[in-house]
Amino acid sequence: MPNAMKQVLRRLRARKPIRRRGRFQLRPIDALETRILPTAVVAFTGTAMTITGDTGPNLISVVRNGAQVHVDGNGGLITVAGSNVTDFDFPLNGAFNLTATFQNDSDILVVGDVGLGLQLKSVNVKMGDGLSDIFTITDCTLSGKLTVTTGDGFDVVTVAATSVTGTTVINTGWSDDVVTLIGGTFTGATTINTDIGNDIALITGIGPARAKFVGKLTVTTGDDADVVALSVLDTKAVSVDTGDGTDVVGITDILINGGLSVKTGSDVDVLGMALIVQSGTGANLFDVGSGTDIVGIQASSLSGATTVNMGSGIAQLLSIEDVGFNGTFTYNSQGTVDVIAIEQDTAQAGATTFAKAAKFNFGILSTVLLSAGDPNTTTSFLSTVSFTGRSLITTITTDLTVSFAVAPVLKNVVIV
């Protein structure tokens, strides 16, 4: 992502090399140029830096330059102590607060880079209501909070290889937005809210190293078609709410010490989960709302009580492969001609186990497939289980690779 950001900066304005100098130098700037070029005001006290953009399209970068912090206008100007310059080096004596405020044009703020990150206290960024705003922070350490607010344009927020001790709050407003968190450690609660629009939220580790969330991770994307992808994480509780609209949620390779909640609202949604290892007793809720939805759970171990709500769609699909449900399990549907497919993939050598009480409440004319007559497709119910259909009969297809510790309770259901 840092390389992609550099390409964006080069396309918008030619980047200037960092000048290694320790004092203020002016270059001649005529009055007409001063009026035309966007100018951001920069003030630094040693413990606090403020950046205030003007009505033009500002493009500001802030990086460490040895024992200095280098602020560059990247083709525009910055105003330091009343003088307009292209860039400036401030003495760096330790961590500092950073506050940046921009107005209603398209603005870019880049803080840190690979190997050029900063020790910061709290960071508070307001990008304004520009048509398209970009904020990225890379390789930085915050002892305080990270707060990012963007307006109603197309906004891109990237937090890469950065650690935050306090809370992290990212609000991107209306329109289509992209929020990416790559690696890092987030000790306080992390909240991402992208509001209405076709939004993308990507949260992942870096290579084999997991992104760590010590506090709760909450992602809310509002209505419209959204994509949420969580992968290679070590986290506490997780809550995802994509609102109404056609949404896709993927959760892969996470260690979670708390509950996992995913809600996708109405319309056609896809929820895929794999390689989830849960510790603790936090409850899990997967609620895909109304509409024709697809839910898949594979190669996972869930310790908490798990509830799957399929809503009221037509021809919905729940697929379960090689999952250990170590808490109670509840399936609810008000749909029609749904399919519940458990252990149907003979290529995956594993088993699905319901260790505690399981309840299946079907919609109308559902079809349940339990195992596929192969040693790789074993399903075991180690406690009580009930299958409840509606007035039109639900059919359960089973075989010798399915075992019940207690005879199942059947209502409006036929086992064949």
C-alpha positions as CSV (number, residue, x, y, z in Angstrom):
1,M,0.0,0.0,0.0
2,P,2.8,2.5,0.7
3,N,4.1,1.9,-2.9
4,A,0.6,2.4,-4.3
5,M,0.3,5.7,-2.4
6,K,3.6,6.9,-3.7
7,Q,2.3,6.3,-7.3
8,V,-0.8,8.3,-6.5
9,L,1.3,11.2,-5.2
10,R,3.6,11.1,-8.3
11,R,0.6,11.2,-10.6
12,L,-1.0,14.1,-8.8
13,R,2.1,16.2,-8.3
14,A,5.8,15.5,-8.7
15,R,7.3,14.7,-5.3
16,K,10.3,16.6,-4.2
17,P,13.2,14.9,-2.6
18,I,13.6,15.5,1.1
19,R,16.2,18.3,1.7
20,R,18.4,17.4,4.6
21,R,18.7,20.8,6.2
22,G,17.9,22.1,9.6
23,R,16.8,25.6,9.1
24,F,14.2,27.6,7.3
25,Q,15.1,28.5,3.7
26,L,13.0,30.6,1.4
27,R,12.9,30.4,-2.4
28,P,11.7,33.3,-4.4
29,I,7.9,33.1,-4.9
30,D,6.1,35.8,-6.8
31,A,2.8,37.2,-5.8
32,L,0.8,35.5,-8.7
33,E,2.2,32.1,-7.8
34,T,1.3,32.5,-4.1
35,R,-2.3,33.3,-5.1
36,I,-2.6,30.2,-7.4
37,L,-0.8,27.5,-5.4
38,P,-2.8,25.8,-2.6
39,T,-1.3,26.8,0.8
40,A,-1.6,24.9,4.1
41,V,-0.6,26.6,7.4
42,V,1.7,24.5,9.5
43,A,2.6,25.3,13.1
44,F,4.8,23.2,15.4
45,T,5.5,23.8,19.1
46,G,7.7,20.7,19.6
47,T,4.8,18.8,21.4
48,A,2.0,19.7,19.0
49,M,1.7,20.1,15.2
50,T,-1.3,21.7,13.5
51,I,-1.9,21.6,9.7
52,T,-4.7,23.8,8.3
53,G,-5.6,23.4,4.6
54,D,-7.0,26.2,2.5
55,T,-9.8,26.0,-0.1
56,G,-7.5,24.5,-2.7
57,P,-6.4,20.8,-3.2
58,N,-3.7,20.4,-0.5
59,L,-1.2,17.5,-0.7
60,I,0.8,17.4,2.5
61,S,3.3,14.8,3.7
62,V,4.8,14.5,7.2
63,V,7.8,12.2,7.7
64,R,10.8,11.8,10.0
65,N,14.1,13.1,8.6
66,G,16.7,12.1,11.1
67,A,16.3,14.3,14.1
68,Q,13.8,16.5,12.3
69,V,10.2,16.2,11.1
70,H,9.9,17.1,7.4
71,V,6.7,18.7,6.1
72,D,6.3,19.0,2.3
73,G,3.7,20.7,0.2
74,N,4.5,18.4,-2.7
75,G,4.1,21.0,-5.4
76,G,2.0,23.4,-3.3
77,L,3.0,25.6,-0.5
78,I,3.0,25.6,3.3
79,T,2.9,28.7,5.5
80,V,5.4,28.5,8.4
81,A,5.6,31.5,10.8
82,G,4.0,33.7,8.2
83,S,6.2,32.8,5.3
84,N,5.3,30.6,2.3
85,V,7.7,27.8,1.5
86,T,7.6,24.6,-0.4
87,D,8.7,22.5,2.5
88,F,10.3,22.8,6.0
89,D,12.2,20.8,8.6
90,F,11.2,21.2,12.2
91,P,13.4,20.0,15.1
92,L,12.1,16.7,16.5
93,N,12.5,16.2,20.2
94,G,10.1,13.4,20.9
95,A,6.5,12.3,20.4
96,F,3.9,15.0,19.5
97,N,0.2,15.5,18.9
98,L,-0.9,16.0,15.3
99,T,-4.0,17.8,14.3
100,A,-4.9,18.3,10.6
101,T,-8.0,20.1,9.2
102,F,-8.8,20.5,5.5
103,Q,-11.7,22.1,3.7
104,N,-13.9,21.2,0.8
105,D,-11.5,20.5,-2.1
106,S,-9.8,17.1,-2.8
107,D,-6.9,16.8,-0.2
108,I,-4.2,14.3,0.6
109,L,-2.4,13.9,3.9
110,V,0.4,11.3,4.2
111,V,2.0,10.7,7.6
112,G,5.1,8.6,7.8
113,D,6.4,6.1,5.3
114,V,8.3,2.8,5.5
115,G,11.3,3.5,7.6
116,L,10.3,7.2,8.0
117,G,7.6,6.7,10.6
118,L,7.0,8.9,13.7
119,Q,6.6,8.6,17.4
120,L,3.2,10.4,18.0
121,K,0.8,11.1,20.8
122,S,-2.7,11.5,19.5
123,V,-3.6,12.1,15.8
124,N,-6.8,13.9,14.9
125,V,-7.5,14.4,11.2
126,K,-10.5,16.0,9.5
127,M,-10.3,15.7,5.7
128,G,-13.4,17.8,4.8
129,D,-16.0,17.3,2.1
130,G,-13.8,17.2,-0.9
131,L,-14.8,15.2,-4.0
132,S,-12.0,12.7,-3.1
133,D,-9.8,12.8,0.0
134,I,-6.9,10.5,0.9
135,F,-5.3,9.9,4.3
136,T,-2.6,7.4,5.0
137,I,-0.4,6.8,8.0
138,T,2.5,4.3,7.9
139,D,5.0,2.9,10.3
140,C,4.0,5.2,13.2
141,T,3.5,4.6,16.9
142,L,0.7,6.5,18.7
143,S,0.7,6.6,22.5
144,G,-2.8,8.2,22.4
145,K,-5.8,8.1,20.1
146,L,-6.2,7.9,16.3
147,T,-9.3,9.8,15.0
148,V,-10.0,10.2,11.3
149,T,-13.1,12.0,9.9
150,T,-13.8,12.4,6.2
151,G,-16.7,14.0,4.4
152,D,-19.2,13.0,1.8
153,G,-16.9,12.4,-1.2
154,F,-15.0,9.3,-2.3
155,D,-12.5,8.8,0.5
156,V,-9.5,6.5,1.0
157,V,-8.1,5.9,4.5
158,T,-5.1,3.6,5.0
159,V,-3.4,2.7,8.3
160,A,-0.3,0.5,7.7
161,A,2.2,-1.0,10.1
162,T,1.0,1.4,12.8
163,S,0.3,0.8,16.5
164,V,-2.2,2.8,18.5
165,T,-2.4,2.6,22.3
166,G,-5.7,4.5,22.7
167,T,-8.9,4.1,20.7
168,T,-9.0,4.2,16.9
169,V,-12.1,5.8,15.3
170,I,-12.5,6.2,11.5
171,N,-15.6,7.8,10.1
172,T,-15.8,8.3,6.3
173,G,-19.3,9.8,5.7
174,W,-21.5,9.3,2.7
175,S,-20.5,8.1,-0.7
176,D,-18.2,5.3,-1.8
177,D,-15.2,4.8,0.6
178,V,-12.2,2.5,1.1
179,V,-10.7,1.8,4.6
180,T,-7.7,-0.4,4.9
181,L,-5.9,-1.5,8.1
182,I,-2.7,-3.5,7.4
183,G,-0.8,-5.0,10.3
184,G,-0.1,-3.1,13.6
185,T,-1.4,-3.3,17.1
186,F,-4.6,-1.6,18.3
187,T,-4.8,-1.7,22.1
188,G,-8.0,0.4,22.5
189,A,-11.3,-0.3,20.9
190,T,-11.3,0.1,17.1
191,T,-14.4,1.5,15.3
192,I,-14.8,1.9,11.6
193,N,-17.9,3.6,10.2
194,T,-18.2,4.2,6.4
195,D,-21.9,5.2,6.3
196,I,-24.0,5.0,3.1
197,G,-22.3,4.1,-0.2
198,N,-20.6,1.2,-1.9
199,D,-17.8,0.8,0.7
200,I,-14.8,-1.5,1.1
201,A,-13.2,-2.3,4.5
202,L,-10.1,-4.4,4.4
203,I,-8.3,-5.4,7.6
204,T,-5.4,-7.8,7.4
205,G,-2.1,-8.8,8.9
206,I,1.2,-8.4,7.0
207,G,2.4,-11.7,5.6
208,P,2.3,-14.3,8.4
209,A,2.3,-11.6,11.1
210,R,-1.2,-11.0,12.5
211,A,-2.7,-7.6,13.0
212,K,-3.6,-7.5,16.7
213,F,-6.7,-5.9,18.2
214,V,-6.6,-6.0,22.0
215,G,-9.9,-4.1,22.2
216,K,-13.1,-4.8,20.3
217,L,-13.2,-4.3,16.6
218,T,-16.4,-2.8,15.2
219,V,-17.0,-2.3,11.4
220,T,-20.2,-0.6,10.3
221,T,-20.6,0.1,6.5
222,G,-24.2,1.4,6.2
223,D,-26.5,0.6,3.4
224,D,-25.7,-0.1,-0.3
225,A,-23.3,-2.8,-1.7
226,D,-20.4,-3.2,0.7
227,V,-17.4,-5.5,0.9
228,V,-15.7,-6.4,4.3
229,A,-12.7,-8.7,4.5
230,L,-11.0,-9.6,7.7
231,S,-7.9,-11.9,7.6
232,V,-4.8,-12.9,9.6
233,L,-6.0,-11.2,12.8
234,D,-5.5,-11.8,16.6
235,T,-8.4,-10.1,18.1
236,K,-10.9,-9.8,20.9
237,A,-14.6,-9.5,20.1
238,V,-15.6,-8.5,16.5
239,S,-18.8,-6.9,15.2
240,V,-19.6,-6.4,11.5
241,D,-22.8,-4.7,10.3
242,T,-23.1,-4.0,6.6
243,G,-26.6,-2.6,6.6
244,D,-29.0,-3.2,3.7
245,G,-27.8,-3.9,0.2
246,T,-25.9,-6.6,-1.6
247,D,-23.0,-7.3,0.7
248,V,-20.0,-9.6,0.7
249,V,-18.2,-10.5,4.0
250,G,-15.2,-12.7,4.2
251,I,-13.5,-13.7,7.5
252,T,-10.4,-15.9,7.2
253,D,-7.6,-17.1,9.5
254,I,-8.4,-15.2,12.7
255,L,-7.8,-16.0,16.4
256,I,-10.6,-14.5,18.4
257,N,-11.0,-14.3,22.2
258,G,-14.5,-13.1,22.3
259,G,-17.8,-13.1,20.3
260,L,-18.1,-12.8,16.6
261,S,-21.2,-11.0,15.3
262,V,-22.0,-10.4,11.6
263,K,-25.2,-8.7,10.3
264,T,-25.7,-8.1,6.6
265,G,-29.3,-6.7,6.5
266,S,-31.7,-7.2,3.6
267,D,-31.0,-8.1,0.0
268,V,-28.7,-10.8,-1.4
269,D,-25.6,-11.3,0.8
270,V,-22.7,-13.7,0.9
271,L,-20.9,-14.5,4.2
272,G,-17.9,-16.8,4.0
273,M,-15.8,-17.8,7.1
274,A,-12.9,-20.2,7.4
275,L,-10.0,-20.9,9.7
276,I,-11.5,-19.2,12.7
277,V,-10.2,-20.4,16.1
278,Q,-12.2,-19.0,19.0
279,S,-11.3,-19.1,22.7
280,G,-13.4,-17.8,25.5
281,T,-17.2,-18.0,25.8
282,G,-18.3,-15.1,23.7
283,A,-21.5,-15.8,21.7
284,N,-21.5,-15.8,17.9
285,L,-24.3,-14.4,15.7
286,F,-24.5,-14.7,12.0
287,D,-27.6,-12.8,10.8
288,V,-28.0,-12.3,7.0
289,G,-31.4,-10.8,7.0
290,S,-34.0,-11.1,4.3
291,G,-33.1,-11.9,0.7
292,T,-31.5,-14.9,-0.9
293,D,-28.3,-15.4,1.1
294,I,-25.3,-17.7,1.2
295,V,-23.4,-18.6,4.4
296,G,-20.4,-20.8,4.5
297,I,-18.4,-21.9,7.5
298,Q,-15.3,-24.1,7.0
299,A,-12.4,-25.5,9.0
300,S,-13.1,-23.6,12.2
301,S,-13.5,-24.2,15.9
302,L,-16.1,-22.1,17.8
303,S,-16.2,-22.2,21.6
304,G,-19.1,-19.9,22.2
305,A,-22.8,-20.4,21.5
306,T,-23.5,-20.0,17.8
307,T,-26.7,-18.7,16.2
308,V,-27.3,-18.6,12.4
309,N,-30.3,-16.5,11.2
310,M,-31.0,-16.9,7.5
311,G,-34.0,-14.6,7.3
312,S,-36.8,-14.9,4.8
313,G,-35.2,-15.4,1.4
314,I,-35.9,-18.0,-1.2
315,A,-33.4,-20.8,-2.0
316,Q,-30.9,-19.8,0.6
317,L,-27.8,-21.9,1.3
318,L,-26.0,-22.7,4.6
319,S,-22.8,-24.8,4.1
320,I,-20.8,-26.3,7.0
321,E,-17.5,-28.2,6.5
322,D,-15.2,-29.4,9.2
323,V,-16.4,-27.2,12.0
324,G,-16.4,-27.9,15.7
325,F,-19.3,-26.2,17.5
326,N,-18.2,-26.5,21.1
327,G,-21.1,-24.3,22.4
328,T,-24.8,-24.6,21.7
329,F,-25.9,-24.2,18.1
330,T,-29.1,-22.7,16.8
331,Y,-30.3,-22.4,13.2
332,N,-33.3,-20.2,12.3
333,S,-34.9,-19.6,8.9
334,Q,-38.2,-18.1,7.6
335,G,-37.2,-18.9,4.1
336,T,-38.5,-21.1,1.4
337,V,-36.8,-24.1,-0.3
338,D,-33.6,-23.5,1.6
339,V,-30.7,-25.9,1.5
340,I,-28.6,-26.8,4.6
341,A,-25.5,-28.7,3.5
342,I,-23.3,-30.2,6.2
343,E,-20.2,-32.3,5.4
344,Q,-20.8,-32.6,1.6
345,D,-17.3,-32.0,0.4
346,T,-15.5,-35.4,0.2
347,A,-12.2,-33.7,-0.7
348,Q,-11.9,-32.1,2.8
349,A,-10.7,-34.6,5.4
350,G,-12.4,-33.6,8.6
351,A,-15.6,-33.7,10.6
352,T,-18.3,-31.5,11.9
353,T,-19.2,-31.9,15.6
354,F,-22.0,-30.4,17.6
355,A,-20.7,-30.8,21.1
356,K,-23.7,-29.3,22.9
357,A,-27.5,-28.9,22.3
358,A,-28.4,-28.1,18.7
359,K,-31.7,-26.7,17.4
360,F,-32.7,-26.4,13.7
361,N,-35.8,-24.3,12.9
362,F,-36.5,-24.6,9.2
363,G,-38.5,-22.5,6.8
364,I,-40.9,-24.0,4.2
365,L,-39.8,-27.1,2.2
366,S,-36.2,-27.0,3.3
367,T,-33.7,-29.7,2.3
368,V,-31.1,-30.9,4.8
369,L,-28.0,-32.9,3.7
370,L,-26.1,-34.5,6.5
371,S,-22.8,-36.0,5.3
372,A,-22.2,-37.6,2.0
373,G,-21.5,-41.3,2.7
374,D,-17.7,-40.9,2.8
375,P,-15.2,-41.2,5.7
376,N,-14.2,-37.6,5.1
377,T,-17.8,-36.4,5.7
378,T,-18.5,-37.3,9.3
379,T,-21.1,-35.4,11.3
380,S,-21.6,-36.0,15.0
381,F,-24.2,-34.7,17.4
382,L,-22.9,-35.3,20.9
383,S,-25.9,-33.9,22.8
384,T,-29.6,-33.3,22.2
385,V,-30.7,-32.1,18.8
386,S,-34.1,-31.0,17.4
387,F,-35.2,-30.5,13.8
388,T,-38.4,-28.4,13.5
389,G,-40.0,-27.7,10.1
390,R,-43.1,-25.7,9.2
391,S,-46.4,-27.1,7.9
392,L,-44.8,-28.2,4.6
393,I,-42.4,-31.1,5.3
394,T,-38.6,-30.6,5.5
395,T,-36.5,-33.5,4.3
396,I,-33.3,-34.6,5.9
397,T,-31.0,-36.9,4.0
398,T,-28.5,-38.8,6.2
399,D,-26.3,-41.9,6.1
400,L,-24.1,-44.0,8.4
401,T,-21.4,-41.3,8.8
402,V,-23.9,-39.3,10.9
403,S,-24.1,-40.2,14.6
404,F,-26.6,-39.1,17.3
405,A,-25.8,-39.5,21.0
406,V,-29.4,-38.9,21.7
407,A,-32.3,-39.7,19.4
408,P,-33.2,-36.5,17.5
409,V,-36.6,-34.7,18.1
410,L,-38.5,-34.3,14.9
411,K,-41.4,-32.0,14.0
412,N,-42.7,-31.7,10.4
413,V,-39.4,-33.3,9.3
414,V,-38.8,-36.6,7.5
415,I,-35.4,-38.3,7.7
416,V,-34.6,-40.5,4.6
